[in-house]
């Protein structure tokens, strides 16, 4: 048996925190002991990772990443994306289906699973709600659930047709028997395109100043409102992706108070950046949905604090330099997020680390149906862990990241808090902030 010991850290999970060493059987990928006594298992381990001054936590889970493969391997691959995820403390990520071809059939889902078989974190494929993400015909959801898909989304494009979305919701509620009783989640990019078309940033004071077409907050909020109504009508589990407006968050808060089966995520850039960042016309700040006002940023932060928003997601969206150097209206939206997300949350949010870990580990794991990630750190549990130094400071560099793309809006920013080690299936994939795979 090959053993790994993590020594001297503070274990934090969904049960609380305690000082303890963690012993792992690397061959089975499971935790064998969690102890605050110096034991023979700890001292005789084949490999020891020091965690003094660090937090030992369940691996982080990202509900929203774009890995670009198949189709845009020049911007990212599953291998490079997984490496970046591991460096950011993630042991599982949910890959979005807006690839080329789209992840809307068994063949593409199997391709993703094969490509992800030996990378540095678990890559869980989502699948498109509709064929080709065109919003017209439902994808073969039952077949894809049998392959392990638990989240369906046309991310990048919200389902515009009310009847199609109702059909998807009704169909999803009848598929739990194919998923060992787990509910199937419909994740929605909320945007009414008839309102947002021709807009490339938030519609408001800054879009007027800059002469850039804007997207009104109402384009997001109307679809949130509709899908809350459909959740009430059908009982389907609806997850709202990258909420960005105060109105959307208020709607979800009321829906939760009414007991409806809805959940929500927010990105790091929507609680750290505003539309004023676009003043330089730098396309690194072009995202979808767009950066909003300070009042919206404050509402996102409040939603993270009071539980309205269940998860912090990255919406990791790599793009080549050539694509991002196009004019603002034609450049693709999106920015890197995997390696900076945890540090941004620790640096920018006035929340205890236990709350941040809930938002980035066990709560998103539950939404994604990933029962081997984000769980309690105890003997017999899967060894998917991240070890975080909450006091280390470091400077963001896009060129130093694992992705072949460099489009981070935080270039040169100093952050506090860094992942020291990441353990995936009992194997260290990051040691001392260096990727091992």
N, C-alpha and C positions, 0 to 999 in steps of 0.2 A: 504494500500500500504506500503510495506517495502522499505525504501530508504537507499541508501549508498552514502556518500559524500567522495570525494578524495580532500583533501584541501592542498593548498599552493604549488602546483607543477607547472612546466613549461610544457605545452601541446605541443608536437611535433608530427606532422603528415604530410601527403603529401601536405598540404597547407602552411606549415611553422611552426613557434613556437610563443607562446604567454603565458603570465601568466594567469592562470585560475583555478578555482575549477570545478570539474566535479560531477554532481549529477546523480545517477542511480536509476531506478526503478528495484529492484531486482526480483520482481515477473514477470515482462515482459522481463527482461534481456535487457533493452534498456536505452540509455542515455536520460535523460529528460532536462538537462541544462548544459551548459558550460559557466561559467561567471567569470568575474574578479571583480565583486561586491559582497560584503557580503550580501547574500540573505537569506530569511527565509528558503528556501529549503535546503540551506547548513547548517545553524545553527540548524535546527530541524531534521536533518536526523537521522534515527534510528541507523546507524553505521557510524563512521567516520574513515577514514584511512589518516594518516598524510603523506604528500608528500613534505614537506619542503626540499629544496635542491635537489629534484628529478625531473626526466623527466617522464611525463605521456604520454605513447605512445600506438599506436595500438598494440595488441598482436603480438608476433613474429610468423612467419610461416616457418616451416622446410619442404623442398621439399623431404627430403631423410632420412628416419629413418628405422631401422630394429627392429621390436618389437618381433620377434622370435615366436610369437604365431599365429597359432598352430605349435607344433612340438618341440620347444626348450624352454619350460617354465622354465627350470632350469637356463637359461641365462637371460631371460626377459619375462615379460608378458605385455599385453596391459595396464593393470592397473598400473604396476610399471613404464613402459615407459612413460605413460601419466603423472604420478606424477613427474618424472624427467623433462619432458618437461615443465610442469607448473613452477617448481622451476627455470628453465632456462628462463622463460618469454614467452614461446610458448603457444599460445591458439589453434594452429592447427598444425598438422604434417601429412605428407603423408607417409603411411606405405608401404614399399617395399614388393613385392610378393614372395620373395624367402623363403617361409615358407614350412612346410611339413604337409600336401600337399601344393603345390603351389597355389597362388591366381589366378587361371585361369578359374574359373567357378562360377556360381551364388551361389552355396551352400557355398563355402568358403568365398566369399565376404559377404554374409548374416551373416555368423558366426562372421566375423570381426566386422561388424556393430552392431551385438547384444552384443558382448563383450565390445564394446566401448560406449555403450549407456549411461553409468553412471560413466565415468571416468573424470579425471581432465582437459582434453582438448579435442578438436575435433580431432578424428582420421579418416583421409580420406584415404580409401584404394585405392591404385593403383591396376592394374591387369597386369598379364603377357601378353606380345605380342603374345607368342606362347604357345601351350599346353605343360604343364610341364616345360616350359622355355627351351625346347629342340631345338628351332630354326627351326622346321620343318613344323608345321601346325599352322595356326592362331587360337588363342583363339576366343571364341564367343563374339567378341567385341561389337556388337550391343546390345546383351542381357545385357552385363556388363555396358554399357553406360546407359541403362535404369535404372539400379540399382544405378546410381550416380557416376560411375567411369569416371574420366576425363583425367587420365594419365595412359598410358600403357608402361610397361618396362619389359624387361627380366633381370633387374639389377643383377649384379654378373656375367652375361654372355651377351656379346653383340650379337646381331643377326648376325650370320656369313654369312648366305646365302643372296647374293645381291637380288635375285628375291623375296625371302620371305619378306625382308625388304621393297622392292618396293611395294609388294602387301599390306603390312600393311599400308604403307603411303597412297596409293590410297584409301584403304578402310576407313581410318581415316577421310579423307577429306569429305566423304559422310555421316558422322554420326552427324554432328552438329545439324541437325533438331531433333535429339533425346535428345539433351542436352540444350534445350532452346536457341539455337543459339550459345552456347559456342563452341569454337574450341576444338577438341580432340588433345591432345599432345602425341607424341611418345618420351619417354625419353630413351636415349641410354647410356649404359655402353660401352664406346668405347675401344675395345680391339680386335685385330686380333689374335686369339688364336694360329694360326700356327706360329706366331712370338714370342708370349709370353710364350708358353708352356715350362715348365722346369725352368721358372724364378720366383724368390720369392722376389726380390727387384729390384730397378732400375739398369739397365745395365750400368755400368760405372766404374769409378776409385774404388769406394768402394766395389762393387760386386767382382771386380778382387782381391782386397786386402783380402777380407773375404772368398773368395772361395765359394760364394753363386751364384747360377745361376741368371742371370739378365733378366729383361724385357726391351727391347729397347723402347725409346720414340716413335719410328716409329710405334709400335704396336697400340698405341693410335691414333696417328695422321692419319694413313691410314683410319681408320674407320670414324674419324671426316670428312676427305676429302670426303669419299664416301657418307656419310649422308647429307653433304652440297649439293652434286650433286643431291641426291634424293629429297631434299627439293626444289631445283630448278626445277626438272623434274615434281614433283607431286603437289607442292604447300602445302604439308603437314607441319604441325608445329612440328619441331624437337627441343627437349631440350637435351643439352649435359650435362651429369652428371659428377660430380667431375673431372673437367679438371685439369690436373697436369703438362702439359708440355708447354714450350714457343711456340713450333710449333703449338700445338692445339689452343692456344689462338690467335695466329696470323691468323690462318685459320678462326676462328669464327669472328674475327674483320673484315676481308675482306668480309665475307659473309654478315655481318650486313651492311657494307658500300654499298653492292650491293642490299640491300633491301630484302634479303631472310628472311623467317619466322623462324628464329632460335633464341634460347636463351641458356644460359649456367649458370652453378653453379660451385662454388669452395668450398672446405671444409676448415675448420679452420686448420686442420693439414697440408694441402698443402700450406698454407701461413705462417706457423710458424715453421715447421720442415723440415729437409733435410735427404738425404740418409745416411749422416754421423752418424745419430743417431743409425743406425743399427750396429755400430762398436762393441757394447757389445754383439751382438747376442740376445738382449732382444726382445722377440716376441711381446711385447706391441707396438713396432714400425713397425710391419708387417701389411701393409694395402694394399688395392686393389682398384685403382691403387697404385703403391708403392710411397713412399716418393722419391722425385726427388732431383736435384741439387739446389744449391743456385741461379743459374741463372733462373731456372724454378720457384722457389719461388718468385723471384723478378718479373718475368713475370706475375704470378698470382696476385701479389699485384698491378701491373700496370693495369691489366685487371679489377680489382675491382675499381680502381680509375677512369679509363676513360670510364667505362660503357660497356666494352666488355662482362664482366661477370655480369649477372643480379642478382644473388642471392648468399648468403653465406648459405650453407647447412652443416649439421653435418656429414652425413653418419654414424650416431650413430649405432654402431655395437657391442653389448655386447657379451662377451664370458665367459664361466666359467673359473675359475683358472686352473682346470685340463686340459682343452683344450689349454689354452695359455701356459701351462708349457711344451708342447710337443716341439720337436726340431724345429728349424726355418723353415725347408722346409715342415714340416707337420702340424705345428700350423695353425689355421684358421686366416685369415686376418681380421683386424678391431679393432676399439677402441671406447670408450664411447665419447659422444660429446654434449649431450643435455644441461647439467648443466654448461658447461664451454664455450660454443660458443660465447655468447654475450660478456662475460668478456675478452675472447681472442681477439675478434675484437676490443674492446675498448682499450685494453692494447697494442696490437701489431701493429695495423694499424694506420697510420698517416692520419686519416680521421675524419671529424666532425661527431658528433653523429647523425646528420640528415642523412648523407650519409649511415652510418652503419644501421640505422633503415630502410632506403629504401631497402637496400640489404637483410634485415632480416625480413621485415614485408610486406609492400604493394607490392613490386615487386614480391616476391615469391607467394604472395596471388593471384596476377593476373595470373601468370603462371599456378597455380593450379586450377584456376576457382573458388576460394573461396571468394565470394562477401560479406560474413558476417565477414570476418577477414581482417585486414590490411587497413581498410577504414578510412575515415576522422572522427575525434572525434567531433561530433556535435549532437545536439538534434535530437532524433529519430533514431540514429544509434545503431547497436548492441553493447552491452557493453562487448567487448572482448579487454582487456587492460593489459598492464604491466607497472609497476611503477619502475623506475630504479634509483638507487643511483650511479651516475657516479664516485663518489669519494671514495666509500668504498673499502677497500682492504681486501682480504681474501685468504686463503691458500687451495689449491685443495687437497682433500682426496677422493680416490676412495671408501673407506669403508663408508664414510659419505653420499654417494650418494644414490638416491632412488633405483637404479638398484641393483638386486642381484649380478650382475657382478661388477668387480672393475678395469677393464682394461683401465685405463686412462694413457696416456703418460706424463701427466702434474702433476703427484703426487708430492706434496710438493712445487709446484710453486705458488708464490704469484701473484695474479691478481688484477687489479683495475677495479671496476665497478661491481655492483651486483643487481640482481632483489630483490626489497623489497616486492612488492605485485604483484599478478597476479589475474585478474578478468576474469572469463569465464562465459559467458551467464548471466552477472550481479551478479555473486556470487564470493566472494573471495575464491580462491582455494590455494593461498599462502598469508600469512600475516607475515610481518617481517621476510621474508626468511624461513618461516616454512610452510610445506605442511599442508593443512587443510583437504585433501581428499586422 
